[in-house]
Amino acid sequence: MQPSDYIFGIRAIIEAVNAGKDIDRVYIRKGLSGPLAQELIDLLRKNGILTRHVPAERLDKITRKNHQGAIALLSAVTYHQLGNLVPQLFEEGVLPFVVVLDGITDVRNFGAIARTCECAGVDAIIIPDHGSVSVGGDAVKTSAGALLHIPVCREHSALTAVRYLKNSGFKVVAVSEKADINYTTASYTEPTALVLGAEDVGIDPEVIRQCDTFVSIPMFGSIGSLNVSVAAGIIIYEVVRQRLQADMEVI
């Protein structure tokens, strides 16, 4: 992590929050106390900034300088609010297509997916604020800058995001190697949310229960699954193909 990716020190973080800096999350040493520390904690809570209480060793791995028990990781982008973005898309007459990433923690996979999403015209990427990669400098670099051009919404959880999307008229499609439906036979010509999970644990079962359709990519080798960024690319461009075909039929 580069020094430009974080701010350390209680007072420095307070000033950064008050100045409107885009802060991804703040790590606070477990047991940190005192009037100034409480002022910081209250300010973070008031501004809805994600906070993690961690052992001192976690902070020391980021910097050996006098961090005073608090380090703020800066976001490379300004996160969008899903509740604001979705109505805006419908008002603009867009046929929305969003990608929900449930538990993706590998920054390289995240960057690769973001790059595909931007190239394919995906309207937004949605990530949960717990157990997920965030948009830091490494992610932007891995995405070849794509994350600077596509809205990213960070919601409380993938479950709350999926529920909101369903209530907003989206068809929610989960990608799983256990699904019986070939990804090419599903229809994506309506407002669509594509849900992808981490390769090791997949999509959370609670999220799965909220999805409308479950699709898989045929596998013919001895390895049971594809890299998640590769799987995302295949299905995202199937969505593009179907929508372009539908546009041609209208013409």
N, C-alpha and C positions, 0 to 999 in steps of 0.2 A: 504494500500500500504506500502510495506516495504522500509526502507531507501535505500536498495540496488537496488531498482527499479528506482531511479531517482537521478539527479544531480541538485543542486540549486546554483544560483549565476552566474552573467554574465560572469566573467572571467573564472570560472570553466567550464562553458558550452563551451566557445570558445576553451579552451584547450582540452576538450573532443572531439569536432568536429575535431580539427586539429590532434588529436591523432588517428583518425579513429574509434572512438567508434560507435557501432551500436545504433543510436538514433531513437526512434520511432516517437516522436513528441516533440515540444517545446511549452510550454505555456508562453506567454509574457503578462505582465500587460498592459491593455489598457492605452494609453497615455504615455507609457514609452519612455523617450527621453534621449539625451545626446550622446556624441561621442562614448562611449563604447557600449551603447545599439545599436547604429546604426551599429557599427562594427559587433556585434552579428547578427543583422537582415540581413545584407549584406552577412555574412558568411553562414547563414542558407539558404538564397535564392540561393547562388552560389552552394551549395551542394545538393540542392533539398530536404531539410529536411522540413517536414510538420510543419507549424507554426500556432498557434492559439492565437489570442489576446483576453484575458479574463479579467473579473473583478478581483480585488485584492482578493476578498473573495474566488475565486476558487483556487488561489495559497495557501492561508492560510489554506485551508482544507487539502492540501497535506503536508505542513510543516509550523510550526510557527517560524522556524528559519529565519535568515536574508537572504531571497532568492533574494533580490534586484530586484524583479519584473520578475524573469525568472526561470523556472523550466523545465528541460529536462527529459522526460520519456525514459528510456532505453529499447531497444528491446531485448528480450531473444534470438532472432535468427537474422540471416542476411537475409533480404528479397531478393528474386530472381527477376530477370527481365523476364517478360513473353516473351518479344521479343527475349530473348536469350534462354530461356528454351524450347519453342516449337520447334524451328529448331533442337535443340539438341536431343529431343525425336524422331523426325522423322529420323534424321541421325543414331540413334542407332537402328532403326527398331522397335521401340515400337509402339503399337497401343494405342495412348494416351487416357487417361481418366482423366479429371480435374473437379473439383467442384468449382463453382462460388457462393460465399455467398454475397447476395445483402442486405445490411442493417441489418445484424445480429449483435446485440449489447450485447447480454447476454453472458458473458464469460463462463458460464457453458455449454450452448448449443454449443458454438464454440469449447470448449475443447472436448465435447462428439463427435461432428462431426469429428474433427481432429483425434480422436482416431480410429473411424470407418474407416476413409479414409486411415490411415496408415496401419491398419490391412488388408484392402481390396486391398492394392496395388495401390491406387489412385496416380497419378503422381504429382499432385500439387493442392493446395488450393489457390483460388484467392479472395482477399478482396479489396474493394475500400478504398481510403485514407480518405474519408469523411463519417461520419455517420456509422462507423463500429467499431467493436471490434478490438483491436490490440494484438500483440503477446507479452504479458508481462509475468511476473512470475506466476501470477494467472492462466493465460490461459494454460501455460505449465504444471502446477501442475494438473489442471482439466483434461488435455488431457492424463494424466499418462505418460508424457514425449514424447508423439507422435509428438508434434510440433517440437521436436529436430531432427526428422528423416524424415520429409516430407517437400518438398519445399513449401514455402508460398510466393506468389507474391502479392505485394500491388500496385495496379494500380490507375490511376487517378479516374476512376469510373468503376462500373460494366458494364456500356454501352460501354465504349471504349474497355474494355476487351472482351466483347461478340462480338463486331464488328471485332476485331482482330482475334479472334478464328474462326469466320465464314469465314473470308478471307483466313484463313490458312487451310481450309478444314474440320473444325470440324462441326459435327451435334450438334446444341445447343438445349437442352431439358429443358424446364421449368416445374417445379413442382408446381401445383396449384390445390386446391380442386375444382375449377370451371371448370377444364378441362374435356372433354368428353372421352378421351382416357385412358383406363386402363393402368397403368404403365407396366404391364406384356406383353401387346400386342405391345408396341413400340420396335424398334430394337436398340440395343446399340453395334452392332458389327462393327462399324466404329469409327473413332476418335470422341469422345463424350465429350461435356461439359454439365454438369448437373448444372442447376441454381436453387438455393433455396433462398427464401426471408424470411424476418422476419414474425413471426406469426401474428402480429397485422396489418401490412400494406401490406404484401406480396411483390412480385417483382415489381419494378418500371415499370409503363406502357411503358415507352420508351424502357426498356430492353425487356419487353414482346414482343413488336413489332419486335424485331430482332430475336426472337427465331424461330426455325424450327418446333418444336413439343411441345405439351403441354400435360402433363400426370397427372393423379391423382391416389390416393390410395382409393379404395372403403371404404366407411364409412357406418356402420350399426347401430351405437348407436345414442344417442341424442346429443352428442358433435360433433361440425362441423368439427373439424380438429385435427390432431395429433401434438404433440410437434415436432418442426422442426428437432431436432436431431434424433428422432425416425423415422420420415419420411425419413430423409437422409439415415439412416441405411437400411431401407427396400429397397429403390430404388438402393442404391449403390450395395447391394448384388444381386439384380436382374441383374445388369450389369455384375457382376462377374459370375453369373450362366449362362447367355447367352454366355459369351465369353468362359467359360470352355466347354460348350456344343458344341460350334462351333469348338473348338480345337479337341474335341473327334471325331467329324464328319469328320474332315480332316484326322485324323489318321485312 
